[in-house]
Amino acid sequence: MTPLAQELARLIRDEGPLSLSRYMALCLGHPSHGYYMKQDPFGAEGDFTTAPEISQIFGELVGLWVATVWRMMGEPAAFRLVELGPGRGTLMQDMLRAGRVVPGFREALTVHLVETSPVLRERQKATPAASGVAPHWHERLDQALEGPAIVVANEFLDALPLDQFVLTPEGWRERLVGLDGEGRFVFGLSAEPERQIARAAPQGAVLEQPLAALETVATVARHVAADGGAGLFIDYGAAQTGFGDTLQAVRRHGFVDPLAEPGDADLTVHVDFARMAQAGLAAGATAHGPATQRDFLLALGLEQRVAALSRRATPEQAHTLATGANRLVEAGTATDMGQLFKVLALADPRLPLLPGFDLHRLPEQAAP
């Protein structure tokens, strides 16, 4: 058993089965044994690869999106560019580099990173610094929000813990993590149904309650509605609310049993973008999207950016650029990034329709 597995087993024996949200929170964020607290999981040598690591074009287009929204805000002399879960800092570095083409943008911003992992904070110290910006780090989102702000969250909401409920003949019962007779982790159901849930569904349906993600989205929405700005959320998930168990665990770029290696595998869930949009609207913001990642990046000029970079690239570099860009927008199946990933923006109601959600063109960017 992993060190965390031993601790979780003791906790279950002492206190009883764990809610799924508590299990996820401990697996990912335990101070000593949590997945994100002890390692850098990104890239080919890690467990998974995110869009900024696949292609620089992803971060460049997002950076131009941010700069364009700043212009739409009236070009405030000071605003916060906030990133949630910034990984290695690759996305922020690419955003800052792209933003150089917009006069006054870099001078107006301060960078704020919401990151709890000490390992990843060390990685992040080098990347934004290479762009000439000294970031400010925060443990919590509320600490990072002050005044006009643009918040970017790429593959952040999927890692926030949620709870699950299963419809039985007695009603909706909570899915719990316990131990079997041989001391192995197993899923079970609460003894009593949850009376406050009144959702019609087929027997056996699984209802997910992403309260942490909904609160994160609502916090961003409340702030930008009051102080100006926007939040951009990019993640994998569904545009429409439905039922189903979306919990998954990844290790070494493959799926594993979510209960098999606590603390040593990444745990994620699919994001319910319809509910996220509703939470943003209820908090006073306007919702733009969700759009597929393919539609969003193509609307921002992905093809034009590939062409511009390729003109000054070697044949090998041009092939790498094309391959990475194609992976970002491929949509042949439901699991391809261009289709599986969705993009949602929540904004100050005073702003017009944001770029990427129509045919709004971004500033031209010269190839580096």
Secondary structure, 3 states (H helix, E strand, C coil): CCHHHHHHHHHHHHHCCEEHHHHHHHHHHCCCCCHHHCCCCECCCCCECCHHHHCHHHHHHHHHHHHHHHHHCCCCCCEEEEEECCCCCHHHHHHHHHHHHCCCHHHHEEEEEECCCHHHHHHHCCHHHHCCCCCEEECCHHHHCCCCEEEEEECCHHHCCCEEEEEECCEEEEEEEEECCCCCEEEEECCCCCCCCCCCCCCCCEEEECHHHHHHHHHHHHHHHHHCEEEEEEEEEECCCCCCCCCEEEECCEEECCCCCCCCCEEECCEEHHHHHHHHHHCCCEEEEEEEHHHHHHHCCHHHHHHHHHCCCCHHHHHHHHHHHHHHHCCCCCCCHHHHEEEEEEECCCCCCCCCCCCCCCCCCCCC
